[in-house]
Amino acid sequence: MSGPAKARKQGRRIAVVLFNLGGPDDQASVKPFLFNLFSDPAIIGLPNPFRALLARLISSRRETSAQANYALMGGGSPLLPETRRQAAALAETLSGLLSGDVVEAFIAMRYWSPLTEQTTAEVAAFAPDEIILLPLYPQFSTTTTQSSLKAWRETYEGPGVSRTVCCYPEAPGWISVQADGVRAKLVEAGDRPVRVLFSAHGIPESLVSKKGDPYQDQIESTCAAIASHAGLTDWTICYQSRVGPMKWLGPSTPDALAQAGRDGIGAVVVPVAFVSEHIETLVELDIEYAELAHELGVAPYLRSPTVGVAAPFIRTLADAAVEALSRTGTAPFGPGCRAGWKACPRTCPGNPA
């Protein structure tokens, strides 16, 4: 009996593909990373060649300032090393849960290495029986999850039956780790009054109102679950990282900080849409908004960490993968998805809204 045939008789070959945005490795890759980002039709909806021309213009204009921000983190993004640690922890957990199977975790980044095209080739070479597509975006959005899954489906030509976890906005381990992080910062604040600011990456309002993107709804679901789990009484939702002239979801995180300043209280900022430390947390939240908070008199200014490789979060990802093996199609893991949005990708009849 051949090697692959023998392996299949002993157990399934399972590929778990983790999706994220990616980030430049060094200063030289900042501009091409930005070009890839703004070339995505999910980010800029213009047809080509106009989208490519605009992406080239934006990436050229932003290169110097972006390089300066990445220099604050050593020259490049820590996102890939963090994602590799998550992938290794997930593969180890799944190997224990699925001891009769061969499990390998792969990483597919949307805008920088390892790009989707590279990862599809690696997965095809692995020759899986089962493929679990698992975005590292807890809340579904057309700008993140949908874009990553579309790129995968347009590229992958290898074997295996695919099942997709589209979101997990209230998955137990995701919520509990976040709530623990918030409580730790509240302890650090002591007797000083603070407001918890759940800060999510923003998107244009039109994506919600016109395209039926469920992102805002799921952000609100996540935040309410964390607030309940942590017993919070003073908290609000805000959005960071706005770019361009369009109206974005609000209030912005700077506006929420300004309100805290007017109210004479401090802030505990929670990066509620990110699972790894990267430029939006280490630079935007920890440096830029910390300086703004100081100017506004918001003290203390504290920031809870992302979930990273915290065991409950990794177990949640593992449980989501195992559950996906028992069904077909695309479905969320855990509560928090109401599926009443036009852009919702849910297809699994076994997981009703």
C-alpha positions as CSV (number, residue, x, y, z in Angstrom):
1,M,0.0,0.0,0.0
2,S,1.4,3.4,-1.0
3,G,2.3,6.0,1.7
4,P,-0.6,8.4,1.0
5,A,-3.1,5.6,0.8
6,K,-1.9,4.2,4.0
7,A,-2.2,7.6,5.7
8,R,-5.8,7.9,4.5
9,K,-6.7,4.5,5.9
10,Q,-5.2,5.4,9.3
11,G,-6.9,8.8,9.5
12,R,-8.0,11.9,7.6
13,R,-5.5,14.6,6.4
14,I,-6.9,17.8,7.7
15,A,-5.7,21.3,6.6
16,V,-6.8,24.3,8.7
17,V,-6.2,27.5,6.8
18,L,-5.9,30.7,9.0
19,F,-6.7,33.9,7.2
20,N,-5.4,37.4,8.2
21,L,-4.5,40.6,6.5
22,G,-0.7,40.3,6.7
23,G,1.9,43.1,7.2
24,P,5.2,44.2,5.7
25,D,8.3,42.3,6.8
26,D,10.6,45.3,6.6
27,Q,10.8,48.9,5.3
28,A,11.3,47.8,1.7
29,S,8.0,45.9,1.6
30,V,5.8,48.7,3.1
31,K,5.0,50.2,-0.3
32,P,4.1,46.9,-2.1
33,F,2.0,45.9,0.9
34,L,0.1,49.1,0.7
35,F,-0.4,48.7,-3.0
36,N,-1.8,45.2,-2.5
37,L,-4.1,46.5,0.1
38,F,-5.6,49.3,-1.9
39,S,-5.7,47.2,-5.1
40,D,-8.4,45.0,-3.4
41,P,-11.8,45.7,-4.9
42,A,-13.2,45.1,-1.4
43,I,-11.3,48.1,-0.2
44,I,-11.6,50.4,-3.3
45,G,-14.5,49.6,-5.5
46,L,-13.4,51.3,-8.7
47,P,-12.9,49.1,-11.8
48,N,-9.4,48.7,-13.2
49,P,-7.3,50.3,-14.4
50,F,-8.6,53.2,-12.2
51,R,-8.3,51.1,-9.0
52,A,-4.7,50.1,-9.8
53,L,-3.8,53.8,-10.6
54,L,-5.3,55.0,-7.3
55,A,-3.7,52.2,-5.3
56,R,-0.3,53.2,-6.8
57,L,-0.9,56.8,-5.9
58,I,-2.0,56.1,-2.3
59,S,0.8,53.7,-1.6
60,S,3.4,56.2,-2.9
61,R,2.0,59.0,-0.8
62,R,1.7,56.9,2.4
63,E,5.0,55.0,2.1
64,T,7.1,57.4,4.1
65,S,4.7,57.9,7.0
66,A,3.9,54.1,7.1
67,Q,7.6,53.3,7.2
68,A,8.0,55.6,10.1
69,N,5.2,53.8,12.0
70,Y,6.6,50.3,11.2
71,A,10.0,51.6,12.3
72,L,8.5,52.0,15.8
73,M,8.0,48.2,15.8
74,G,11.5,47.4,14.6
75,G,10.9,48.0,10.9
76,G,8.2,45.6,10.1
77,S,4.9,44.1,11.3
78,P,4.9,41.4,14.1
79,L,1.6,40.0,12.7
80,L,3.1,37.0,10.9
81,P,5.3,35.8,13.8
82,E,2.2,36.1,16.1
83,T,0.0,34.3,13.6
84,R,2.6,31.5,13.3
85,R,2.5,31.0,17.1
86,Q,-1.3,30.8,16.9
87,A,-1.1,28.3,14.0
88,A,1.3,26.1,16.0
89,A,-0.8,26.2,19.1
90,L,-3.9,25.4,17.2
91,A,-2.3,22.5,15.3
92,E,-1.1,21.1,18.7
93,T,-4.5,21.4,20.2
94,L,-6.3,19.9,17.3
95,S,-3.8,17.0,17.1
96,G,-4.9,16.2,20.7
97,L,-8.6,16.4,19.9
98,L,-8.3,14.5,16.6
99,S,-5.6,12.0,17.5
100,G,-6.4,9.6,14.7
101,D,-6.0,12.3,12.0
102,V,-3.1,14.2,10.5
103,V,-3.7,17.9,11.1
104,E,-1.6,20.8,9.8
105,A,-2.3,24.5,10.1
106,F,-1.5,26.9,7.2
107,I,-1.5,30.7,7.1
108,A,-2.9,32.7,4.1
109,M,-2.3,36.4,4.3
110,R,-4.4,38.7,2.1
111,Y,-1.9,41.5,1.3
112,W,1.6,40.2,2.1
113,S,3.6,37.0,2.4
114,P,2.5,34.2,2.7
115,L,0.0,35.3,0.1
116,T,-3.0,33.2,-0.8
117,E,-1.4,31.9,-4.0
118,Q,1.6,30.5,-2.0
119,T,-0.6,28.9,0.6
120,T,-3.0,27.2,-1.9
121,A,0.1,25.5,-3.4
122,E,1.3,24.4,0.0
123,V,-2.2,23.0,1.0
124,A,-2.5,21.2,-2.4
125,A,0.9,19.6,-1.8
126,F,-0.3,18.4,1.6
127,A,-3.2,16.6,-0.3
128,P,-5.9,17.0,2.4
129,D,-9.1,15.1,2.7
130,E,-10.7,18.0,4.6
131,I,-10.0,21.7,4.5
132,I,-11.3,24.1,7.2
133,L,-11.2,27.7,6.3
134,L,-10.9,29.7,9.5
135,P,-10.5,33.5,9.4
136,L,-8.7,35.2,12.2
137,Y,-11.4,37.9,12.0
138,P,-13.9,37.2,14.8
139,Q,-16.5,39.4,13.1
140,F,-17.4,38.9,9.5
141,S,-16.9,41.8,7.0
142,T,-16.9,42.1,3.3
143,T,-13.6,44.0,3.7
144,T,-11.8,41.2,5.5
145,T,-13.3,37.7,5.7
146,Q,-15.2,37.9,2.4
147,S,-12.2,39.2,0.6
148,S,-9.9,36.5,2.0
149,L,-12.3,33.7,1.2
150,K,-12.9,35.0,-2.3
151,A,-9.2,35.0,-3.0
152,W,-8.9,31.5,-1.7
153,R,-11.8,30.1,-3.7
154,E,-10.5,31.7,-6.9
155,T,-7.0,30.2,-6.4
156,Y,-7.2,26.8,-4.8
157,E,-7.3,23.9,-7.2
158,G,-6.2,21.0,-4.9
159,P,-8.1,18.1,-3.3
160,G,-10.2,18.1,-0.2
161,V,-13.7,19.0,0.9
162,S,-13.8,22.6,2.2
163,R,-15.9,23.9,5.2
164,T,-15.9,27.5,6.3
165,V,-16.2,29.2,9.7
166,C,-17.4,32.6,8.7
167,C,-17.3,34.3,12.1
168,Y,-17.4,33.7,15.9
169,P,-18.4,37.1,17.5
170,E,-19.4,35.5,20.8
171,A,-17.4,32.3,20.9
172,P,-16.7,31.4,24.5
173,G,-12.9,31.5,24.6
174,W,-12.7,34.7,22.6
175,I,-15.1,36.4,25.0
176,S,-13.6,35.1,28.2
177,V,-10.0,36.1,27.3
178,Q,-11.1,39.6,26.4
179,A,-13.1,39.9,29.6
180,D,-10.1,38.7,31.7
181,G,-8.0,41.3,30.0
182,V,-10.4,44.1,30.8
183,R,-10.8,43.1,34.4
184,A,-7.0,43.1,34.8
185,K,-6.8,46.6,33.5
186,L,-9.6,47.7,35.8
187,V,-7.6,46.3,38.8
188,E,-4.6,48.3,37.5
189,A,-6.8,51.4,37.4
190,G,-7.6,51.0,41.1
191,D,-10.0,53.6,42.5
192,R,-9.6,55.9,39.6
193,P,-12.8,56.2,37.5
194,V,-12.4,54.8,33.9
195,R,-14.6,54.0,31.0
196,V,-14.0,50.9,28.8
197,L,-13.7,51.8,25.2
198,F,-14.2,48.9,22.9
199,S,-12.2,50.0,19.8
200,A,-12.8,48.2,16.5
201,H,-11.3,48.8,13.1
202,G,-13.7,51.0,11.2
203,I,-15.4,50.6,7.9
204,P,-17.4,53.0,5.7
205,E,-21.1,53.3,6.8
206,S,-22.2,52.6,3.3
207,L,-21.0,49.0,3.5
208,V,-23.5,48.4,6.3
209,S,-26.4,50.5,5.0
210,K,-26.1,49.6,1.3
211,K,-24.2,46.3,1.0
212,G,-25.6,44.7,4.2
213,D,-22.3,44.1,5.8
214,P,-23.0,42.5,9.3
215,Y,-19.7,43.8,10.8
216,Q,-21.2,46.5,13.0
217,D,-23.9,44.3,14.3
218,Q,-21.4,41.6,15.2
219,I,-19.0,44.2,16.8
220,E,-22.0,45.2,19.0
221,S,-22.7,41.6,19.8
222,T,-19.1,41.0,20.8
223,C,-18.9,44.0,23.0
224,A,-22.1,43.3,24.8
225,A,-21.0,39.8,25.6
226,I,-17.6,41.0,27.0
227,A,-19.3,43.7,29.0
228,S,-21.7,41.2,30.5
229,H,-18.9,38.6,31.2
230,A,-16.8,41.3,32.9
231,G,-19.7,43.0,34.7
232,L,-19.1,46.4,33.2
233,T,-21.3,49.4,33.8
234,D,-19.5,52.2,31.9
235,W,-18.5,51.2,28.4
236,T,-18.9,52.3,24.8
237,I,-18.0,51.2,21.3
238,C,-15.8,53.2,19.0
239,Y,-13.9,52.8,15.7
240,Q,-10.3,53.5,14.7
241,S,-8.1,53.6,11.6
242,R,-10.4,55.8,9.4
243,V,-9.0,56.6,6.0
244,G,-10.5,58.6,3.1
245,P,-13.3,61.1,2.8
246,M,-16.2,58.8,3.2
247,K,-18.4,58.7,6.4
248,W,-17.2,55.8,8.6
249,L,-18.8,54.1,11.5
250,G,-18.7,56.1,14.6
251,P,-18.0,57.5,17.1
252,S,-14.3,57.4,16.3
253,T,-11.9,56.3,19.0
254,P,-10.4,59.9,19.2
255,D,-14.0,61.2,19.7
256,A,-14.6,58.7,22.5
257,L,-11.4,59.7,24.2
258,A,-12.4,63.4,23.9
259,Q,-15.7,62.5,25.6
260,A,-13.9,60.7,28.4
261,G,-11.7,63.8,28.8
262,R,-14.8,66.0,29.1
263,D,-16.3,63.6,31.6
264,G,-13.1,63.7,33.7
265,I,-12.4,60.0,33.6
266,G,-9.8,57.6,32.3
267,A,-10.0,55.0,29.7
268,V,-9.4,51.3,29.3
269,V,-9.1,50.6,25.5
270,V,-9.9,47.2,24.3
271,P,-8.9,46.2,20.7
272,V,-12.1,44.2,20.2
273,A,-11.7,43.2,16.5
274,F,-8.1,42.1,16.6
275,V,-6.6,38.8,17.7
276,S,-2.9,39.7,17.3
277,E,-0.7,42.7,18.1
278,H,0.1,44.7,15.0
279,I,0.3,48.3,13.8
280,E,-3.2,49.2,14.8
281,T,-2.6,48.2,18.4
282,L,1.2,48.8,19.0
283,V,1.3,52.2,17.2
284,E,-2.2,53.6,16.8
285,L,-3.5,52.6,20.3
286,D,-0.3,52.5,22.3
287,I,1.4,55.5,20.9
288,E,-0.8,57.8,18.9
289,Y,-4.0,57.5,21.0
290,A,-2.0,57.4,24.2
291,E,-0.5,60.8,23.3
292,L,-3.9,62.1,22.4
293,A,-5.3,60.9,25.8
294,H,-2.5,62.8,27.6
295,E,-3.4,66.0,25.7
296,L,-7.1,65.5,26.5
297,G,-6.4,64.8,30.2
298,V,-7.7,61.2,30.0
299,A,-5.9,59.5,32.9
300,P,-5.2,56.7,33.4
301,Y,-5.0,55.5,29.8
302,L,-4.7,51.8,29.7
303,R,-4.9,49.2,26.9
304,S,-5.8,45.5,27.3
305,P,-3.8,43.1,25.1
306,T,-5.0,41.1,22.2
307,V,-5.9,37.5,22.8
308,G,-2.8,36.1,21.0
309,V,-2.2,32.5,22.0
310,A,-4.2,32.5,25.2
311,A,-5.3,28.9,25.8
312,P,-9.1,29.6,25.9
313,F,-8.9,31.4,22.6
314,I,-6.9,28.7,20.9
315,R,-9.3,26.1,22.2
316,T,-12.2,28.1,20.8
317,L,-10.5,28.0,17.3
318,A,-10.0,24.3,17.7
319,D,-13.6,23.7,18.7
320,A,-14.7,25.8,15.7
321,A,-12.6,23.6,13.5
322,V,-13.9,20.3,14.9
323,E,-17.5,21.5,14.7
324,A,-17.0,22.5,11.0
325,L,-15.9,18.9,10.2
326,S,-19.4,17.7,11.2
327,R,-21.2,19.9,8.7
328,T,-21.1,21.3,5.2
329,G,-21.0,24.8,3.8
330,T,-20.4,28.0,5.6
331,A,-21.6,28.7,9.2
332,P,-20.6,30.7,12.3
333,F,-19.2,29.2,15.5
334,G,-21.1,30.1,18.6
335,P,-23.7,32.8,19.0
336,G,-23.6,36.4,17.9
337,C,-24.5,36.1,14.2
338,R,-28.1,37.0,13.3
339,A,-27.7,36.2,9.6
340,G,-30.2,38.9,8.7
341,W,-27.7,40.8,6.6
342,K,-27.5,40.8,2.8
343,A,-23.7,40.1,2.8
344,C,-23.9,37.2,5.3
345,P,-22.4,34.1,3.7
346,R,-24.1,31.5,5.9
347,T,-25.1,28.5,3.8
348,C,-25.3,25.6,6.3
349,P,-28.9,24.5,6.9
350,G,-27.9,22.7,10.1
351,N,-27.1,26.1,11.8
352,P,-30.3,28.1,11.6
353,A,-30.3,31.8,12.5
